[in-house]
Amino acid sequence: MYLASWYKKNKDKWWALPLVLPGILLPIAMWCNAQTVMDGGRVFLVYMPLGLMTAFLLVFGWSALFGITLALLIYFFPLRGDFAPLMAIIHFLVPITISWGGYRVFVPRRSSIMFGAITLTAQRMIWLVLINSLIFLAIYQLGIFFGWYIDAGSSTIENVLHARTLINFQAVLIGCLTGMPFFYTVIRMCRNPRFAISFVSRMKAQMQSGVTKTEMVLWAALVVLLISLLLVPNNGVTTIFTTDYTLTLILPLMLWGAMRFGFLFITTSWTVILIILCSGFHNYLPPYMGFQLHLAIASSCYAVFSLTIYLMAVVTTRQRFLHRKAHRVAFIDPIVQMANLRALNRDLFRNPWSALAFLRIPELELLGRNYGVQLRIQYKQQLNDYLQPILNDNEDVYHLSGHELAVRLNYDSYHERIESLDQHVKQFRFMWDGMALQPQVGISYCHIRQPVTHIYYLLGELSTMADLSLSTSKPESLQQQGSNHVQNAVRNKVAMMNRLQVAIDSGNFVLMVQRIEGIRGDTYHEILLRMKGDNEGDNLFMPDAFLPVAHEFGLSSKIDKWVLEATLKFMDTHREQLPGSRFSINLTPASVGRLQFAGEVKRLLKGYNIEPWQLIFEITESNALTNIEQVNATLTALQNMGCRVAIDDFGTGYASYARLKDISADILKIDGSFIRNILTSSLDFQIVDSICQLARIKKMQLVAEYVESEQVKAAVQSLGIDYFQGYLIGRPRLLETLLEQEDEAVIAQTP
C-alpha cells in the first residue's frame, strides 16, 4: 500500500516515468520506421521517433526532456560512437523544444488533453506536426551538408523539391501526424493502466449510433483483404490488385471507418495499418524503371491519406458529439437538469401503456418569492433524487414549468405504485439552509395508452385533479373521478380568460354604481363592474364569475386600470352635470402590490384634471395581500396624494383584526353578513359594536353594507356608523343613470 501511494505521488517527476519510459519506447518507435535506399541515399517512408518525443512532451511537459536525452544517448552511443549521440540529441531536442514552446504559447490551457478535440487541431497541426517536421528536416539537411550523417549518402544540401527530400519530409510528417496520438495513448496507458479502460470507453462513445458488430467485422475483413493483396510477394505473376493501385482503395475504406467508428478507433487502426504498409512497400511497388516515382507517389499517398483521415475523423466525431449534445439538451431542462416535457412525450410514445402521476406543489411559489428561484430548483432536484430508488430502470421524474412535476410509471400494478409514491413523497423533507421544509404535495394520476395526441390538455386536467388532492390529502385518479367535469372546468376557465382578454382590449365592460349615503347628508357612489356577454342581449357576467380567473391568469391589474381610466373619463366628460362627484373604486391585490400603481394614478388624475379627494380606493382584506410592506407603501402614496382608502368586507377576511394593525386606511366597510342579522343576532351586534370601537380608536370612518330596512339603518346609526349602503339606500344601476337623476333634480328645482 505504501509503495503504491509513493508511486502515485511521484510517477510524474522527472526522475520517475519521464526518465524511464523514453528508453523503453524509443527502440519500438525505431522499429516502426520504414526506410530504403534511393539514388545512393537513405529515405524513409514513415519516421516515428519524432512523434514519440513530442508525445512525451504532451504527457509530461518539460520534465520529459531529461528522459528523452538519456534515451537518445543509450540508443545511439553503441551504434555510432561519441559524436552520433550528441547530434541525435541536437536533432531531436531543437525541433520538439521550439514546436512545443510555440504550441504552449498559443494553447496555454488544456494543452495535453486527448487527441480529437477540434479546437486544438489547427494548433497541433501547425506547431507539433508541420513546424516540428520542417525544423527536423532542416537540421537533417544541414547534417548532410556538413557530413554529420555519413550514411545519408550525400555531401550537399539537396533541392527541397528533390524526390528524396520530399519523401523524407513526408515520412517525418506522417510519423508526427499518426505516431504522436498513437504513442500518446501508449504512454498514458503505461502511466496509468486504467487509462486503457477509459480509452476503450471513449472509443465506443465516439462511434455512430447504429454501428453493429457485423459492420465492424465487414470493415475489418475488407481492410485485411486489401492489406493482404498489397503484401503478396512480387513473384512475376502479379495483377493490378497486387500493385500500388490497391493502395488507393484503402482511402475510401478508412473514410468509411472515420465517419462511422470515430477518431480514436480509426487513427489507432490507421497507424498500425500504415506501419504494416510502409514496412512491406517492396511487395507492391515495382522494382523496375520508375521505382523512384512510385516511391514518391506512395509516400505522398501516405501523407495525404493520413491528413485526410485525421481531419475527417476529427470533424465527424465532433459533429456526432454536438448532435448528441443537442439531442440530450432537447430532452433535459438546462436549469433544473431534469428530463423535460419533450422527454415525457417521447417516453410515453415508447411505452404502449403507462401510468402518469402529476405532482403539484403550490407552496413552492410562495417559498420561491421569499427565497429565490434557486429554492424551487433545488427542491425539484432533491425530490427527484429522493424518488429515484423507488422507480424502475425505464421510469423517470419530469420537470414541468412552475411548481409541478410528472412521474411516468409502468402500467403493471400502478395503483399500488401510486400509493407507494404518495407515502414516499409525504416522508420527504426538503433541506434549505439547515431548515427542514415540507410543502404540501397534491398528486393526481391516470393510465395512458399511446399514442398521446393531447398531452397538454391531459396535464391541465391532472393539474386540476391535483388541486383536489391538496384538500383530500390522497392521490386522485382522473379516470375514477371522471374527466368530463374537469375538462369542462378547464375549458370554461380558458374560455373566460379569452373573453376577459377581448373585453380588456375592446372595453367590453359595463360600469354600474351603488349609492352610499352619509349621516351628515354627503353621498358618494361605489363603482361596480360587470362584463358583457358574447352576444347582444346576453346576461352580464358578475365579478364572481370572471375576477378569480383574472387573478389566476394575471389580468386583474389590467381590469383595475381599465375601470379607473373609464371612471375618470366619465367624471371629466360630465363634470358640469356632476360637480364634486365622488366615486369608490375597488382594487385587486395585484394592483396595490405593484410599485408603479400610485404613479399611474397620479398621471391619470393629472391627465383628466380630477381632484384626488374625489376618489376612494377600496381593497378587500384577504390572504392575497401577502406583501404588506408594498401594500402599505402604495396606500400611503395614495393617501399622501389626497385620495382616501377603504377596507372592504371587513370582518370576514384573513386575520382581519391582526391585519388591520398593519394596513393604513381611512374608511372601514363592515361586511354585510354582520349587518343583515344585527337585529336578530346578539353575536353579530356585539361584533359590529367591537368593530365600531376599533374604528374610533384608529380614527376611521365606518360604512355599513346590506342596509335593507329602516330598522337596520336605525340600529347601525345608533352604533355611530357614518355611511350606509344597501338596497334601502339605492340599488346598483348603470353609471350613465346618474346623469338622468341629476337632470330630474334640476328640472324639479326649476320654477
Secondary structure, 3 states (H helix, E strand, C coil): CHHHHHHHHHCCCCCCHHHHHHHHHHHHHHHHCEEEEECCEEEEEECCHHHHHHHHHHHHHHHHHHHHHHHHHHHHHHHHCCHHHHHHHHHHHHHHHHHHHHHHHHCCCCCCCCCCCHHHHHHHHHHHHHHHHHHHHHHHHHHHHCCCCHHHCCCCCCCCCCHHHHHHHHHHHHHHHHHHHHHHHHHHHHHCCCHHHHHHHHHHHHCCCCCCHHHHHHHHHHHHHHHHHHHCCCCCCCCHHHCCHHHHHHHHHHHHHHHHHCHHHHHHHHHHHHHHHHHCHHHCCCCCCCHHHHHHHHHHHHHHHHHHHHHHHHHHHHHHHHHHHHHHHHCECCCCCCECHHHHHHHHHHCCEEEEEEEECCHHHHHHHHHCHHHHHHHHHHHHHHHHHHCCCCCEEEECCCCEEEEEEECCCHHHHHHHHHHHHHCCCEEECCEEECCCCEEEEEEEECCCCCHHHHHHHHHHHHHHHHHHCCCEEHHHHCCHHHHHHHHHHHHHHHHHHHHHHHCCEEEEEEEEEECCCCEEEEEEEEECCCCCCCCCECHHHHHHHHHHCCCHHHHHHHHHHHHHHHHHHCCCCCCCCCEEEEECHHHHCCCCHHHHHHHHHHHHCCCHHHEEEEEECCCCCCCHHHHHHHHHHHHHHCCEEEEEEECCCCCHHHHHCCCCCCEEEECHHHHCCCCCCHHHHHHHHHHHHHHHHCCCEEEECCCCCHHHHHHHHHCCCCEEECCCCCCCEECCHHHHHHHHHHHHHCC
